[in-house]
């Protein structure tokens, strides 16, 4: 826009000079005058538009005046600025940087996974995604000292260095399974240290995949399978013990019941039951022979025998 204003000023100067040289020709002089007025209007419009800058959501505007980066930033929305200032818009939203062995993922096409060594000398391939953002208040400093390509200059090298430095402190099997979270925490601390003072804020480290040598991976899978089988056996034994305890309690209950019943059956009870049975027989219409033994217990003979 500044270039347009300068161009229109030059046009006005030329038109003014031409108009003075053709003052004897009223028609040409009038046309040049009209062109000069239009140029002045164009300059005014250009100045107005140069003084208004729109910054999109999730962006900040870094102001540059004649090559000097200004400290203040422009926030989202319409901003009024010096018409001579140029504005560089920088993204402050959460961004991700992925380094993966997949050809369809990541900023670099092809196999971009990190190859590194563990503390036990094994070669690992790590797929990671780093979530980060640019600090809006530090955007002018980043633009002044690093530029808009801070991702390639700072973020990518810091990720590679952090992963390789931290992996040498862990065994391959620990990164793969038991100490995965500890490994991520240490990588995060390393990256935060690398980003400190550079206007970049780390949000999260995502360790998406750990690729081990084939023999090591097979050994780990077999170990995990053996541990799961042992846990299953512990469960089975515990279940069997519970079942044995249940049967023991059930048997004790039956024994106690039989003991109580045997103690409760007396001669008086048997006589009472015999009398009750005799009374019931008396109500029957069938012919029967009832013989009462010495204990008043009836012996019943019917048509079909005893």
C-alpha positions as CSV (number, residue, x, y, z in Angstrom):
1,X,0.0,0.0,0.0
2,X,2.9,2.4,0.7
3,X,4.2,1.7,-2.8
4,X,0.8,2.7,-4.2
5,X,0.9,6.0,-2.2
6,X,4.4,6.8,-3.5
7,X,3.3,6.0,-7.0
8,X,0.3,8.3,-6.8
9,X,2.4,11.1,-5.4
10,X,4.8,10.8,-8.4
11,X,1.8,10.8,-10.7
12,X,0.5,14.1,-9.1
13,X,3.9,15.8,-9.5
14,X,4.0,14.8,-13.1
15,X,0.4,15.9,-13.8
16,X,1.1,19.3,-12.1
17,X,4.2,19.8,-14.3
18,X,2.3,18.9,-17.4
19,X,-0.6,21.2,-16.5
20,X,1.7,24.2,-16.2
21,X,3.2,23.5,-19.6
22,X,-0.2,23.3,-21.3
23,X,-1.9,26.2,-19.7
24,X,-2.7,27.7,-23.1
25,X,-4.8,24.6,-23.9
26,X,-7.8,24.7,-21.6
27,X,-9.2,21.3,-22.5
28,X,-5.9,19.4,-21.7
29,X,-5.3,21.5,-18.7
30,X,-8.8,20.6,-17.4
31,X,-8.2,16.9,-18.0
32,X,-4.9,17.0,-16.2
33,X,-6.5,18.8,-13.3
34,X,-9.2,16.1,-13.1
35,X,-6.5,13.4,-13.2
36,X,-4.6,15.1,-10.4
37,X,-7.8,15.3,-8.2
38,X,-8.4,11.6,-8.8
39,X,-4.8,10.9,-7.8
40,X,-5.3,12.9,-4.6
41,X,-8.5,10.9,-3.8
42,X,-6.6,7.7,-4.5
43,X,-3.9,8.8,-2.0
44,X,-6.5,9.6,0.6
45,X,-8.2,6.2,0.2
46,X,-4.9,4.4,0.2
47,X,-3.9,6.1,3.4
48,X,-7.2,5.2,5.1
49,X,-6.9,1.6,4.1
50,X,-3.2,1.5,5.1
51,X,-4.2,2.7,8.6
52,X,-6.7,-0.2,9.0
53,X,-5.3,-3.7,9.5
54,X,-7.5,-6.8,10.1
55,X,-6.0,-9.6,12.1
56,X,-7.7,-13.0,11.9
57,X,-8.7,-15.2,14.9
58,X,-5.8,-17.1,16.5
59,X,-3.3,-14.6,15.0
60,X,-1.3,-11.6,16.2
61,X,0.1,-8.8,14.0
62,X,3.8,-7.9,14.3
63,X,4.4,-4.3,13.3
64,X,7.5,-3.3,11.2
65,X,8.4,0.3,10.6
66,X,11.2,0.8,8.0
67,X,12.7,-2.5,9.0
68,X,12.4,-2.0,12.7
69,X,10.2,-4.5,14.6
70,X,7.9,-2.8,17.1
71,X,7.4,-4.3,20.5
72,X,3.6,-4.1,20.6
73,X,1.4,-6.7,18.8
74,X,-2.0,-6.3,17.1
75,X,-4.7,-8.7,18.3
76,X,-7.6,-10.2,16.4
77,X,-10.0,-7.8,14.8
78,X,-9.6,-4.4,13.2
79,X,-6.6,-2.3,14.2
80,X,-5.7,1.3,13.4
81,X,-2.0,1.7,12.7
82,X,0.5,4.1,11.2
83,X,0.0,4.0,7.4
84,X,3.7,3.5,7.0
85,X,3.8,0.4,9.1
86,X,3.8,-3.1,7.5
87,X,2.2,-5.9,9.5
88,X,3.4,-9.5,9.6
89,X,0.7,-11.9,10.8
90,X,1.8,-14.8,13.0
91,X,-0.2,-17.9,14.1
92,X,-0.6,-18.3,17.9
93,X,-3.1,-21.2,17.9
94,X,-2.1,-24.7,19.1
95,X,0.0,-26.4,16.4
96,X,1.2,-29.9,16.0
97,X,4.5,-31.2,14.6
98,X,4.5,-34.9,13.8
99,X,7.5,-37.1,13.0
100,X,6.3,-40.5,11.8
101,X,7.3,-43.5,9.8
102,X,4.0,-43.3,7.9
103,X,4.3,-41.6,4.5
104,X,0.9,-40.0,4.9
105,X,1.6,-38.2,8.2
106,X,3.8,-35.4,9.4
107,X,5.2,-32.3,7.9
108,X,8.0,-34.2,6.1
109,X,6.7,-36.8,3.7
110,X,8.2,-40.2,3.9
111,X,9.8,-42.0,6.8
112,X,10.5,-39.2,9.3
113,X,10.5,-41.3,12.5
114,X,13.3,-40.7,15.0
115,X,16.0,-43.4,15.1
116,X,17.7,-43.4,18.4
117,X,19.6,-45.7,20.8
118,X,18.5,-46.9,24.2
119,X,20.7,-47.3,27.3
120,X,21.1,-51.0,26.4
121,X,22.4,-50.2,22.9
122,X,19.3,-51.2,21.0
123,X,18.0,-49.1,18.0
124,X,14.5,-47.7,18.4
125,X,12.2,-45.9,16.0
126,X,9.9,-43.4,17.7
127,X,6.8,-41.8,16.2
128,X,5.9,-38.6,18.1
129,X,3.6,-35.6,17.9
130,X,4.4,-32.4,19.7
131,X,1.7,-29.9,20.5
132,X,2.9,-26.3,20.9
133,X,2.0,-22.7,20.3
134,X,3.7,-19.3,19.8
135,X,3.5,-17.0,22.8
136,X,1.6,-13.9,21.5
137,X,3.5,-11.5,23.7
138,X,6.8,-12.9,22.5
139,X,5.9,-12.8,18.8
140,X,7.8,-9.6,18.0
141,X,11.0,-11.1,19.6
142,X,10.5,-14.3,17.6
143,X,10.1,-12.4,14.4
144,X,13.1,-10.2,15.2
145,X,15.5,-12.9,16.2
146,X,14.3,-16.1,14.4
147,X,11.8,-15.2,11.7
148,X,8.6,-16.8,10.6
149,X,10.3,-20.1,10.0
150,X,10.9,-20.8,13.7
151,X,9.4,-24.3,13.3
152,X,12.2,-25.5,11.1
153,X,14.9,-23.5,13.0
154,X,13.8,-24.3,16.6
155,X,10.9,-26.8,17.0
156,X,12.1,-29.7,14.7
157,X,15.7,-29.7,15.9
158,X,14.7,-29.5,19.6
159,X,12.3,-32.5,19.2
160,X,15.0,-34.6,17.6
161,X,17.6,-33.7,20.2
162,X,15.3,-34.2,23.2
163,X,14.2,-37.7,22.1
164,X,17.7,-38.8,21.4
165,X,19.2,-37.4,24.6
166,X,16.5,-38.8,26.9
167,X,16.3,-42.3,25.2
168,X,19.9,-43.0,26.1
169,X,18.8,-43.0,29.8
170,X,16.2,-45.7,29.4
171,X,16.3,-49.4,28.5
172,X,14.4,-50.3,25.3
173,X,11.8,-52.4,27.2
174,X,11.2,-49.6,29.7
175,X,10.3,-47.1,26.9
176,X,8.1,-49.8,25.2
177,X,6.1,-50.7,28.3
178,X,6.7,-50.0,32.0
179,X,8.3,-46.5,32.0
180,X,6.7,-45.0,29.0
181,X,5.1,-42.2,31.0
182,X,8.4,-41.4,32.7
183,X,10.1,-41.2,29.4
184,X,7.5,-38.7,28.1
185,X,7.8,-36.6,31.2
186,X,11.6,-36.3,30.7
187,X,11.2,-35.5,27.1
188,X,8.7,-32.7,28.0
189,X,11.2,-31.2,30.5
190,X,14.0,-31.3,27.9
191,X,11.8,-29.6,25.3
192,X,10.5,-26.9,27.8
193,X,14.1,-26.1,28.5
194,X,14.9,-25.8,24.8
195,X,11.9,-23.6,24.1
196,X,12.5,-21.4,27.2
197,X,13.2,-17.8,26.2
198,X,12.4,-18.4,22.5
199,X,8.7,-17.5,22.7
200,X,7.5,-21.1,22.1
201,X,5.2,-22.8,24.6
202,X,5.1,-26.6,24.9
203,X,1.6,-28.1,25.5
204,X,2.0,-31.8,25.2
205,X,4.3,-34.6,24.0
206,X,2.5,-37.6,22.4
207,X,4.6,-40.8,22.0
208,X,2.5,-42.6,19.4
209,X,4.6,-45.6,18.6
210,X,7.8,-47.4,19.7
211,X,9.3,-49.8,17.2
212,X,11.7,-52.3,18.7
213,X,14.0,-54.8,16.9
214,X,12.0,-57.9,16.0
215,X,13.7,-60.3,18.4
216,X,13.2,-58.0,21.3
217,X,9.5,-57.4,20.5
218,X,8.9,-61.1,20.3
219,X,10.6,-61.7,23.7
220,X,8.5,-58.9,25.3
221,X,5.3,-60.4,23.9
222,X,6.2,-63.8,25.2
223,X,7.0,-62.4,28.6
224,X,3.7,-60.5,28.7
225,X,1.8,-63.7,27.7
226,X,3.5,-65.7,30.4
227,X,2.6,-63.0,33.0
228,X,-1.0,-63.0,31.9
229,X,-1.1,-66.8,32.1
230,X,0.3,-66.8,35.6
231,X,-2.3,-64.2,36.7
232,X,-5.0,-66.4,35.2
233,X,-3.7,-69.4,37.2
234,X,-3.8,-67.4,40.4
235,X,-7.4,-66.5,39.6
236,X,-8.3,-70.2,39.0
237,X,-6.7,-71.3,42.2
238,X,-8.4,-68.7,44.2
239,X,-11.8,-69.7,42.6
240,X,-11.1,-73.4,43.5
241,X,-10.3,-72.5,47.1
242,X,-13.5,-70.5,47.4
243,X,-15.5,-73.5,46.0
244,X,-13.8,-75.8,48.4
245,X,-14.7,-73.5,51.3
246,X,-18.3,-73.3,50.0
247,X,-18.6,-77.1,50.0
248,X,-17.1,-77.3,53.4
249,X,-19.6,-74.9,54.8
250,X,-22.4,-76.7,53.0
251,X,-21.4,-80.1,54.5
252,X,-21.1,-78.6,58.0
253,X,-24.6,-77.2,57.6
254,X,-26.1,-80.6,56.6
255,X,-24.3,-82.3,59.4
256,X,-25.6,-79.8,61.9
257,X,-29.1,-80.2,60.5
258,X,-29.1,-83.9,60.8
259,X,-27.7,-83.7,64.4
260,X,-30.4,-81.3,65.4
261,X,-33.2,-83.4,63.8
262,X,-31.9,-86.7,65.4
263,X,-31.9,-85.0,68.8
264,X,-35.4,-83.7,68.4
265,X,-37.0,-87.1,67.5
266,X,-38.2,-88.6,70.8
267,X,-40.7,-91.4,71.7
268,X,-43.3,-88.9,72.6
269,X,-43.0,-87.2,69.1
270,X,-43.2,-90.6,67.4
271,X,-46.4,-91.5,69.4
272,X,-47.9,-88.1,68.5
273,X,-47.2,-88.7,64.8
274,X,-48.7,-92.2,65.0
275,X,-51.9,-90.9,66.6
276,X,-52.2,-88.2,63.9
277,X,-51.7,-90.9,61.2
278,X,-54.4,-93.1,62.8
279,X,-56.9,-90.2,62.8
280,X,-56.3,-89.6,59.1
281,X,-56.9,-93.3,58.4
282,X,-60.2,-93.1,60.1
283,X,-61.4,-90.6,57.7
284,X,-60.5,-92.7,54.6
285,X,-63.2,-94.8,52.8
286,X,-60.8,-97.5,51.8
287,X,-60.8,-100.7,53.8
288,X,-57.6,-101.1,55.8
289,X,-56.3,-103.1,58.7
290,X,-54.5,-101.0,61.4
291,X,-52.4,-102.7,64.0
292,X,-50.9,-100.6,66.7
293,X,-47.6,-101.9,68.1
294,X,-46.3,-101.4,71.6
295,X,-45.1,-97.9,70.9
296,X,-48.6,-96.8,69.6
297,X,-47.2,-96.7,66.0
298,X,-49.7,-97.9,63.4
299,X,-48.8,-100.6,60.9
300,X,-51.1,-100.2,57.9
301,X,-52.2,-103.0,55.6
302,X,-54.2,-102.1,52.5
303,X,-55.5,-103.9,49.4
304,X,-52.0,-103.9,47.8
305,X,-50.2,-105.2,51.0
306,X,-48.0,-103.5,53.5
